[in-house]
């Protein structure tokens, strides 16, 4: 049939293009040569603010994910609650944050809820982490639609039969609040909304919703909602390090930073660079320190040790980067991430045409 064939060709082309785009290498060829041969060292100048020994040692940010607050009266939010907590914790671990024990999270959660209601807190358990995250579900809803059986004819004149079916779609909305500890200052609030759907062959116009179906759809929808804002969440826990060496071999440019596997770095992780500069204001007669980002990024290579990693950068970095410049992990969603999230890539590609 003409139309399905056309979709199939587009899907195949999209799959090939996405796969090709995701296969850019992070592998450094002959690493021993470039890392041990001092002829490849580029003598970059020192930054205005060179990190101290304490700063070079670094440290992870401790975060506590509080129990999900439920504002909805829905009876099937359990799946949503578990998925939200799981998605948040997984994303935070990827960002390099330390997750505080759940027992402490429960106690602190009660304290923060009481603080939101009264504006006062006892201070119990407030020092267990640097940041507390309070996720909340505002609404869980499942819509349904019945489609009767039908006979139809395609462009080639072939007849077909479509059985009766029920279409279900779950929508979960909520927000994620950030509290700075121990002062309990709310620093940010991000809203999320996620959907998930399923079509089942059912010859019942009332389209009954089973507990298992409701649980599954609510779980998927909440996971998708949090996933959509995950890069913004992860940015709050980005690992910051410093540029400590620059090497060049032919057209290959590598920057060594003091972040490694201990900071959850993996090949392909994006790195943003910035520099601290002092600026004198003649009107106020005061000097202000600003952090200015570079307009290029790097990608972590496969050369990763516990306390350092080599980052692949473009040649423009050679004339700009300085020893002691800031190197920070950066998170974003790609088209590939969106298409592969929550299921089979081919199913998601097909759904994009519906």
Phi, psi and omega in degrees: 000145191292309186295309178302324180296320179297316178299319181298319179294318180295318179298316180298318180295317179297317180300315181296317181295317181293318179297317180297321182290337183264004186252016177298133191284147172243009183274133177261122180284142180045062185297328182300320182297309186288333183275332185258342182273112183293347178293343181268358180287134174256121183279085179279147181288163177286146174288164179298323179243100179273134183296146176282172178298322180295319179293323179294331178292326177066194180172147181274154176271129179272132182228143177244125177266112184283158176303142183295129177276131184254118174258347185275150175266005182297148182267359183237036180275353183304313179298322180295318181300311182296319182291322178298312180299317181296315181295319180296311183296319179298316180294323180290321177296318177300323180286347178100009180280154174268125181269127180282149181309140185295330179296319177291326180298320181297316180295317180292327178299316177299321181295318182288322177297321177293323179295319179296327183278324187245340183082007180232153176214154184276340181093001182291123175073010185289338185265018184281345183204173176275325184221142173245138178245125179246103176275147180221143175254122179269324184203140173232121184223142176236117177262153181218151181213132181262138175239120181289161177296149179208153173253140181211161182240132181275183184296337181270000180089003179280139181267146182220161180234128175250120182290163177295150182206162175239131177256127180242139176220125178260141176232126179238128178234152180181198176211169178230119180255146179246132178238130177275128181255149008269004186280348181061036176278127176283119185259336183196153175220123180246130177268150177222156176211125181230151178231157174207144184223163179204142176243130182234143178282099182224129179261065181211109186295344178279346179048070181299146180248111179283160179297320180296319180294315180298316179299313183295313182294318179297322179296312180296317182296317180293320177298317179295322180297313179293321180301324182295331180254005184301318178302322178294322178294314183296329180299331178292343183237024178301139178278130179252131176226200184220155175283124182240350177194153179226131178228148180221131175229110185056241180263010182263121182243125181233137177241130178267130179236157184270042170237140182213207183295334176295340179256017177070020177290140178225157177304136180097346178298133180278143180235131173256146181245150179207167180225140173272131179226150177260138181229126182267130178259113183293332181288315181268346183058035178236152178256128181247139177262123180242153175251117184248126182281149170280161181266020176228159178234171177232170179231129180296130179276188178277001178268089183232128174246172182305322186243009177199163179208156177258129184250131178278126180231165175281164185297336181297338181293333185301321183270000184242317184293147176231156176297127180098355175297156183280136174237122187228138178295145184227136184237138176203158176266136175261169175301321180299317179301314182296320184287326184268351182295127169076019176162194184287135183299320182293322178297317181293324177295318179297320182295334181292346179262352184275000000 
